[in-house]
């Protein structure tokens, strides 16, 4: 896992061991909003394809999908959504 998200804090669910266990990948660079950090993950779907999620890293060091998990079919779609909402969060 990239240290660009960890910054020395315990990410729990997003520890390297859990990411590897579930086949989750963190993609691209984090996007910093006013209160939260947004990032994109890719995770395997039951049908063998990969889905993409926008996730929010809260100041309290928690992460959750923003909207339905794996709802994006491409990294570009997830990036556009993360960019849009990270800008809203910064306002």
C-alpha positions, -999 to 999 in steps of 0.1 A, spaced: 0 0 0 12 35 -7 23 56 21 7 86 5 -25 77 23 -11 61 54 10 90 68 18 69 98 -18 63 109 -36 30 112 -59 27 82 -75 -5 95 -95 -19 65 -69 -4 41 -39 -20 56 -16 -37 30 -26 -72 44 -63 -66 39 -59 -50 5 -39 -80 -7 -64 -104 8 -94 -89 -10 -76 -79 -42 -82 -42 -36 -60 -17 -53 -56 20 -44 -53 40 -77 -40 74 -85 -32 102 -61 -55 113 -32 -76 144 -36 -77 167 -6 -110 184 2 -116 208 30 -123 182 56 -117 148 40 -94 131 16 -109 112 -14 -93 84 -32 -102 57 -58 -100 19 -53 -104 -9 -77 -119 -41 -64 -128 -75 -80 -165 -81 -88 -181 -115 -85 -183 -117 -124 -145 -114 -127 -144 -78 -138 -131 -49 -117 -152 -21 -103 -140 13 -91 -151 31 -60 -146 67 -47 -137 65 -10 -136 92 16 -109 92 43 -124 111 71 -103 131 95 -112 104 121 -92 80 99 -122 61 86 -129 52 50 -162 45 33 -175 42 -2 -191 74 -15 -223 60 -30 -226 24 -41 -195 3 -40 -180 -6 -74 -205 16 -93 -180 29 -117 -169 8 -147 -136 27 -153 -110 46 -134 -118 77 -154 -154 77 -143 -144 72 -106 -118 100 -109 -143 124 -124 -166 118 -95 -139 120 -69 -127 153 -85 -162 167 -85 -170 159 -48 -136 168 -35 -141 202 -50 -175 204 -33 -160 194 0 -134 222 -4 -160 249 -9 
